[in-house]
Amino acid sequence: MWRSAILIARCCRFGRNGDALGHYWSRSYRGEAYRSFGRGRSGRLSGRIPVAFGGKSRAGGTQLRRRGVRHSAGVHKAGTAGCRDRHGASQHGPIELALAEAGIPFLVEKPIGLDDAIPDRIADTLSRRNLVAAVGYNWRALDTLAAVRRQIEQTPIRMVIGRFHIGTPLTPWWRFEAHSGGQMLEQACHLIDLSRYLAGAGQLLAAAGTRGALPGVPDGDVAGTSAALFLFGGVPGVITAACVLPNGPGAELRLICEGCEIAIGLAGVTIVRGRESSHTASGTSSYALQDRAFFDAVRRNRPDVVLCPYDDALATHRLALAAARQIRQN
Protein backbone atom coordinates (compact mmCIF):
# COMPACT_ATOMS: atom_id res chain seq x y z
CA MET A 1 0.00 0.00 0.00
CA TRP A 2 1.33 3.44 -0.94
CA ARG A 3 2.43 5.67 1.94
CA SER A 4 3.24 9.32 1.37
CA ALA A 5 5.73 9.81 4.21
CA ILE A 6 9.44 9.87 3.42
CA LEU A 7 12.47 9.97 5.66
CA ILE A 8 15.02 12.56 4.62
CA ALA A 9 18.50 12.62 6.19
CA ARG A 10 19.29 16.30 5.84
CA CYS A 11 22.64 18.02 6.12
CA CYS A 12 23.32 20.65 8.77
CA ARG A 13 25.74 23.52 8.36
CA PHE A 14 28.06 24.00 11.32
CA GLY A 15 30.04 27.00 12.43
CA ARG A 16 33.68 26.89 13.47
CA ASN A 17 32.65 26.22 17.06
CA GLY A 18 30.58 23.25 15.97
CA ASP A 19 27.20 24.90 16.62
CA ALA A 20 24.47 24.06 14.15
CA LEU A 21 23.57 27.00 11.95
CA GLY A 22 20.48 25.36 10.52
CA HIS A 23 19.31 22.77 8.07
CA TYR A 24 19.25 23.15 4.34
CA TRP A 25 18.18 21.36 1.20
CA SER A 26 18.02 22.45 -2.39
CA ARG A 27 14.88 23.98 -3.83
CA SER A 28 14.51 21.07 -6.22
CA TYR A 29 13.99 18.70 -3.29
CA ARG A 30 11.26 20.84 -1.71
CA GLY A 31 9.64 21.68 -5.03
CA GLU A 32 10.17 19.47 -8.06
CA ALA A 33 10.81 16.18 -6.32
CA TYR A 34 8.41 16.40 -3.41
CA ARG A 35 5.50 17.31 -5.66
CA SER A 36 5.75 13.90 -7.25
CA PHE A 37 6.07 11.97 -4.00
CA GLY A 38 5.11 13.58 -0.71
CA ARG A 39 1.42 14.41 -1.21
CA GLY A 40 -1.25 13.52 1.29
CA ARG A 41 -4.78 12.50 0.38
CA SER A 42 -5.81 16.13 0.01
CA GLY A 43 -3.28 16.55 -2.82
CA ARG A 44 -1.31 19.14 -0.89
CA LEU A 45 2.33 18.75 -0.01
CA SER A 46 2.47 16.74 3.19
CA GLY A 47 4.05 18.50 6.16
CA ARG A 48 4.34 15.39 8.30
CA ILE A 49 7.63 13.99 7.04
CA PRO A 50 9.72 11.85 9.45
CA VAL A 51 13.28 13.17 9.45
CA ALA A 52 16.62 11.76 10.56
CA PHE A 53 19.00 14.61 11.25
CA GLY A 54 22.69 14.63 10.45
CA GLY A 55 25.35 17.21 9.91
CA LYS A 56 28.90 17.86 8.84
CA SER A 57 30.95 18.90 11.82
CA ARG A 58 34.15 20.90 12.01
CA ALA A 59 35.93 17.87 13.46
CA GLY A 60 35.57 16.26 10.07
CA GLY A 61 33.16 13.60 8.92
CA THR A 62 29.42 13.68 9.15
CA GLN A 63 27.91 13.01 12.52
CA LEU A 64 24.56 11.28 12.50
CA ARG A 65 22.75 12.06 15.72
CA ARG A 66 21.84 9.00 17.76
CA ARG A 67 18.18 9.68 17.17
CA GLY A 68 18.93 9.53 13.42
CA VAL A 69 20.40 6.03 13.77
CA ARG A 70 17.37 4.96 15.79
CA HIS A 71 15.11 6.41 13.10
CA SER A 72 16.96 4.58 10.34
CA ALA A 73 16.53 1.28 12.14
CA GLY A 74 12.93 1.86 13.14
CA VAL A 75 11.32 4.12 10.59
CA HIS A 76 9.18 1.29 9.26
CA LYS A 77 7.22 1.53 12.49
CA ALA A 78 6.41 5.14 11.68
CA GLY A 79 5.16 4.35 8.17
CA THR A 80 8.19 5.64 6.31
CA ALA A 81 8.33 4.82 2.62
CA GLY A 82 11.95 5.70 1.85
CA CYS A 83 15.08 7.51 2.87
CA ARG A 84 17.21 10.18 1.15
CA ASP A 85 20.63 9.94 2.85
CA ARG A 86 22.98 12.88 2.21
CA HIS A 87 25.65 12.19 4.80
CA GLY A 88 29.34 12.29 3.96
CA ALA A 89 31.44 9.32 2.90
CA SER A 90 32.90 8.58 6.32
CA GLN A 91 29.40 8.08 7.77
CA HIS A 92 28.00 5.93 4.99
CA GLY A 93 27.55 2.25 5.61
CA PRO A 94 25.82 1.59 8.93
CA ILE A 95 22.90 3.85 7.98
CA GLU A 96 22.24 2.15 4.63
CA LEU A 97 22.83 -1.31 6.12
CA ALA A 98 20.20 -0.63 8.80
CA LEU A 99 17.77 0.61 6.15
CA ALA A 100 18.38 -2.41 3.92
CA GLU A 101 17.90 -4.82 6.82
CA ALA A 102 14.68 -3.00 7.76
CA GLY A 103 13.43 -3.25 4.19
CA ILE A 104 13.32 0.53 3.67
CA PRO A 105 14.13 1.93 0.21
CA PHE A 106 16.91 4.54 0.14
CA LEU A 107 18.75 6.95 -2.10
CA VAL A 108 22.23 7.55 -0.75
CA GLU A 109 24.70 10.24 -1.77
CA LYS A 110 28.00 9.28 -3.31
CA PRO A 111 30.59 8.12 -2.47
CA ILE A 112 29.02 5.16 -0.71
CA GLY A 113 31.96 4.73 1.66
CA LEU A 114 35.68 5.07 2.20
CA ASP A 115 36.31 1.38 1.51
CA ASP A 116 34.37 -1.47 -0.06
CA ALA A 117 33.81 -3.69 2.99
CA ILE A 118 30.49 -2.28 4.21
CA PRO A 119 29.22 -1.44 0.70
CA ASP A 120 29.81 -5.11 -0.19
CA ARG A 121 27.71 -6.14 2.83
CA ILE A 122 24.97 -3.73 1.82
CA ALA A 123 24.97 -5.02 -1.76
CA ASP A 124 24.79 -8.58 -0.48
CA THR A 125 21.81 -7.69 1.73
CA LEU A 126 20.08 -5.93 -1.15
CA SER A 127 20.62 -8.90 -3.47
CA ARG A 128 18.40 -10.98 -1.19
CA ARG A 129 15.58 -8.42 -1.26
CA ASN A 130 13.49 -6.79 -3.93
CA LEU A 131 14.32 -3.36 -2.47
CA VAL A 132 14.65 0.00 -4.18
CA ALA A 133 18.17 1.25 -3.47
CA ALA A 134 19.83 4.01 -5.49
CA VAL A 135 23.00 6.10 -5.38
CA GLY A 136 23.21 9.81 -6.20
CA TYR A 137 25.30 9.80 -9.36
CA ASN A 138 23.11 12.59 -10.68
CA TRP A 139 25.02 13.11 -13.95
CA ARG A 140 23.16 10.04 -15.21
CA ALA A 141 19.95 12.05 -14.84
CA LEU A 142 21.00 14.85 -17.20
CA ASP A 143 18.18 15.45 -19.66
CA THR A 144 20.77 16.10 -22.39
CA LEU A 145 22.07 12.53 -22.43
CA ALA A 146 19.45 11.41 -24.96
CA ALA A 147 21.12 13.69 -27.52
CA VAL A 148 24.53 12.33 -26.50
CA ARG A 149 23.43 8.73 -27.00
CA ARG A 150 21.97 9.51 -30.42
CA GLN A 151 25.29 11.03 -31.44
CA ILE A 152 27.51 8.22 -30.17
CA GLU A 153 25.35 5.68 -31.98
CA GLN A 154 26.41 7.43 -35.20
CA THR A 155 29.97 8.32 -34.17
CA PRO A 156 31.41 5.78 -31.69
CA ILE A 157 33.45 6.92 -28.70
CA ARG A 158 37.22 6.60 -29.20
CA MET A 159 38.45 8.31 -26.00
CA VAL A 160 37.12 9.87 -22.81
CA ILE A 161 38.61 12.93 -21.10
CA GLY A 162 37.16 14.30 -17.87
CA ARG A 163 38.14 17.10 -15.51
CA PHE A 164 36.89 18.24 -12.11
CA HIS A 165 38.89 21.44 -11.56
CA ILE A 166 37.78 23.71 -8.72
CA GLY A 167 39.02 25.54 -5.65
CA THR A 168 39.21 23.78 -2.29
CA PRO A 169 35.76 23.49 -0.68
CA LEU A 170 35.70 25.38 2.62
CA THR A 171 33.88 22.57 4.42
CA PRO A 172 36.52 21.34 6.91
CA TRP A 173 35.80 17.61 6.61
CA TRP A 174 36.24 17.64 2.81
CA ARG A 175 39.94 18.47 2.78
CA PHE A 176 40.93 15.57 5.03
CA GLU A 177 41.26 12.24 3.27
CA ALA A 178 40.20 10.25 6.32
CA HIS A 179 36.76 11.86 6.03
CA SER A 180 36.24 12.52 2.32
CA GLY A 181 38.47 9.93 0.66
CA GLY A 182 40.05 12.63 -1.51
CA GLN A 183 38.78 14.45 -4.57
CA MET A 184 38.93 11.55 -7.01
CA LEU A 185 36.65 9.50 -4.75
CA GLU A 186 34.44 12.31 -3.52
CA GLN A 187 33.92 14.44 -6.65
CA ALA A 188 35.55 13.05 -9.80
CA CYS A 189 33.66 9.81 -9.17
CA HIS A 190 30.81 11.49 -11.09
CA LEU A 191 32.97 11.52 -14.21
CA ILE A 192 34.10 7.94 -13.68
CA ASP A 193 30.48 6.88 -13.33
CA LEU A 194 29.30 8.75 -16.42
CA SER A 195 32.19 7.28 -18.42
CA ARG A 196 31.07 3.78 -17.42
CA TYR A 197 27.46 4.69 -18.15
CA LEU A 198 28.18 5.91 -21.68
CA ALA A 199 31.32 4.07 -22.81
CA GLY A 200 31.25 0.76 -20.94
CA ALA A 201 32.85 -1.16 -18.08
CA GLY A 202 35.91 0.43 -16.55
CA GLN A 203 39.40 -0.76 -15.69
CA LEU A 204 42.00 1.29 -13.82
CA LEU A 205 45.45 1.32 -15.42
CA ALA A 206 47.31 3.90 -13.30
CA ALA A 207 46.80 6.91 -11.04
CA ALA A 208 48.97 9.51 -9.31
CA GLY A 209 48.65 12.82 -7.48
CA THR A 210 50.52 15.65 -5.81
CA ARG A 211 50.14 17.16 -2.37
CA GLY A 212 50.91 20.58 -1.01
CA ALA A 213 49.30 23.72 0.37
CA LEU A 214 45.63 24.13 -0.54
CA PRO A 215 44.69 27.70 -1.51
CA GLY A 216 42.42 29.59 0.83
CA VAL A 217 42.39 27.05 3.68
CA PRO A 218 44.74 26.63 6.66
CA ASP A 219 45.09 22.86 6.55
CA GLY A 220 44.16 19.66 4.75
CA ASP A 221 45.90 16.58 3.41
CA VAL A 222 44.02 15.65 0.23
CA ALA A 223 45.90 15.64 -3.06
CA GLY A 224 45.66 19.06 -4.67
CA THR A 225 45.91 17.53 -8.13
CA SER A 226 45.44 13.98 -9.35
CA ALA A 227 44.97 12.01 -12.55
CA ALA A 228 43.85 8.50 -13.40
CA LEU A 229 44.11 6.46 -16.61
CA PHE A 230 41.32 4.00 -17.34
CA LEU A 231 39.85 1.85 -20.05
CA PHE A 232 36.10 2.29 -20.49
CA GLY A 233 34.54 -0.23 -22.81
CA GLY A 234 37.97 -0.77 -24.34
CA VAL A 235 38.68 2.92 -25.08
CA PRO A 236 41.18 5.01 -23.09
CA GLY A 237 39.92 7.46 -20.52
CA VAL A 238 41.74 10.10 -18.52
CA ILE A 239 40.09 11.68 -15.48
CA THR A 240 41.83 14.59 -13.72
CA ALA A 241 40.93 16.33 -10.48
CA ALA A 242 42.24 19.59 -9.03
CA CYS A 243 41.17 21.58 -5.97
CA VAL A 244 43.87 24.27 -6.29
CA LEU A 245 41.95 26.43 -8.77
CA PRO A 246 39.71 29.02 -7.08
CA ASN A 247 37.12 30.06 -9.67
CA GLY A 248 38.31 27.17 -11.81
CA PRO A 249 36.47 25.85 -14.87
CA GLY A 250 34.53 23.21 -12.95
CA ALA A 251 33.55 19.72 -14.11
CA GLU A 252 33.17 18.40 -17.64
CA LEU A 253 33.35 15.11 -19.51
CA ARG A 254 34.49 15.11 -23.14
CA LEU A 255 33.87 12.22 -25.50
CA ILE A 256 36.27 12.07 -28.42
CA CYS A 257 34.32 10.34 -31.19
CA GLU A 258 34.82 9.53 -34.84
CA GLY A 259 34.34 12.92 -36.49
CA CYS A 260 33.11 14.90 -33.51
CA GLU A 261 33.75 15.87 -29.90
CA ILE A 262 31.03 15.97 -27.25
CA ALA A 263 31.42 18.13 -24.12
CA ILE A 264 29.04 17.23 -21.29
CA GLY A 265 28.46 19.51 -18.31
CA LEU A 266 25.68 20.06 -15.80
CA ALA A 267 24.54 23.15 -17.73
CA GLY A 268 24.33 21.47 -21.12
CA VAL A 269 25.98 19.54 -23.94
CA THR A 270 28.03 20.90 -26.83
CA ILE A 271 28.73 18.80 -29.92
CA VAL A 272 31.54 19.99 -32.19
CA ARG A 273 31.85 18.68 -35.76
CA GLY A 274 34.73 20.36 -37.55
CA ARG A 275 33.97 24.08 -37.59
CA GLU A 276 30.33 23.60 -36.63
CA SER A 277 28.97 23.23 -33.14
CA SER A 278 25.57 22.81 -31.54
CA HIS A 279 24.60 23.33 -27.91
CA THR A 280 21.74 21.81 -25.96
CA ALA A 281 21.06 23.44 -22.60
CA SER A 282 19.95 21.36 -19.64
CA GLY A 283 16.33 21.85 -18.72
CA THR A 284 15.23 20.30 -15.45
CA SER A 285 17.73 19.90 -12.61
CA SER A 286 19.46 16.53 -12.72
CA TYR A 287 19.03 16.30 -8.95
CA ALA A 288 15.26 16.70 -9.30
CA LEU A 289 15.09 14.12 -12.11
CA GLN A 290 17.18 11.69 -10.10
CA ASP A 291 14.92 12.07 -7.07
CA ARG A 292 11.75 11.76 -9.17
CA ALA A 293 13.02 8.47 -10.55
CA PHE A 294 13.69 7.24 -7.02
CA PHE A 295 10.26 8.32 -5.76
CA ASP A 296 8.60 6.69 -8.76
CA ALA A 297 10.52 3.47 -8.14
CA VAL A 298 9.39 3.45 -4.50
CA ARG A 299 5.78 4.17 -5.45
CA ARG A 300 5.73 1.34 -7.99
CA ASN A 301 8.07 -0.98 -6.04
CA ARG A 302 10.30 -1.17 -9.12
CA PRO A 303 14.02 -1.28 -8.22
CA ASP A 304 14.89 -1.20 -11.93
CA VAL A 305 13.38 2.28 -12.37
CA VAL A 306 16.12 4.14 -10.45
CA LEU A 307 18.86 5.71 -12.56
CA CYS A 308 21.79 4.26 -10.60
CA PRO A 309 21.07 1.06 -8.66
CA TYR A 310 23.30 0.39 -5.65
CA ASP A 311 24.98 -2.67 -7.21
CA ASP A 312 25.90 -0.69 -10.33
CA ALA A 313 27.18 2.21 -8.23
CA LEU A 314 29.38 -0.27 -6.39
CA ALA A 315 31.28 -0.91 -9.64
CA THR A 316 31.93 2.84 -9.97
CA HIS A 317 32.92 3.01 -6.31
CA ARG A 318 35.49 0.23 -6.70
CA LEU A 319 37.09 2.02 -9.65
CA ALA A 320 37.22 5.38 -7.84
CA LEU A 321 38.50 3.67 -4.68
CA ALA A 322 41.27 1.90 -6.59
CA ALA A 323 42.30 5.22 -8.15
CA ALA A 324 42.26 6.96 -4.76
CA ARG A 325 44.49 4.27 -3.28
CA GLN A 326 47.05 4.62 -6.08
CA ILE A 327 46.97 8.41 -5.71
CA ARG A 328 47.86 8.01 -2.03
CA GLN A 329 50.77 5.74 -2.96
CA ASN A 330 52.02 7.84 -5.88
C-alpha positions, 0 to 999 in steps of 0.5 A: 500500500502506498504511503506518502511519508518519506524519511530525509536525512538532511545536512546541517551547516556548522560554524567553526565552534561546531554549533548548528547554523540550521538545516538546508536542502536544495529547492529542487527537493522541496519543489520538483521532487516532493511534488511527485512523492510527498502528497497527502490524500488532500493533494497538498504537499504533506508536512508530516515527514519523518526526518533523521538529522545529520550534519557535517561537523568541524571535526571532520566527517558527518555526525549522525545524531543518535536519534537519526540512527534509531530512526533509520533502524525503526522508521518502518514503524512510523510508516516511512516509505523511503530515505534520502541519505545525504551524509558524507562518505565517512558516515555511509555504511551503517545507515544504509545497512540498517535501512536495507535490513529493515526493508526501507528503500533509500537513495544515498549520496555518493561516495558510498563509503571510504572502503568497499567492505560495508558497501559489499555487505549492503549489496549482499543484503540488497541482493536478497531483497526486492528493495529500491536502493539508489545512489546519487550519481546525478550526472546520469539524470541529465536530460541532455544525455538522450542527444549524446546517446543519439550522437555516439550511436552514429559516431562511436566513442574513441576516447574519454577525457574528464576534468573536475577542476575547482578551488578547495571546498571550505567545508573542513571535513572535505579536505581531510582524506580520512573523512572525504576519501580525496577528490577523485573518490568524492567528486571526480567519481561522477565523471568515472560513473558517467564514463562507465554509463556511456562508454562501458565497463571500466578498468584502472590502469594507473593513477597519481597525485601531488600534495601541497598547500591548498589555496584559501584554507589553513590545513588539509591533506588531500591531493591538490591535483590527481589524474587516473588512466582507465579503459572504459569499454575498451577505449582510453579514458583520462580523469583529472581532479584539481582543488587548487583552482579558485574560480576554476572551470569546474567539471566536464566530460568530453567524448572524443568520437569519430568525427566529432567531440562531445562536451558534457556539463551540468549546464548542457551539452556541446557537440563539435563537428569540424567548424560547426557546433551545436549546444543543448542546454539542460532543462530540469535539474538533474538532482530533481530528475534523479529524485523523481526516478527514485520516488517513482521506483518506490511508489511502484516498487520497481528497483529497476526504475532508479537511474543508478542502482546500488549494485551498479554504483558499487562498480563505480565506487570500486574504480574510484576507490582503486584510483584513490588508493594509487593516488595516495601511494604515488 
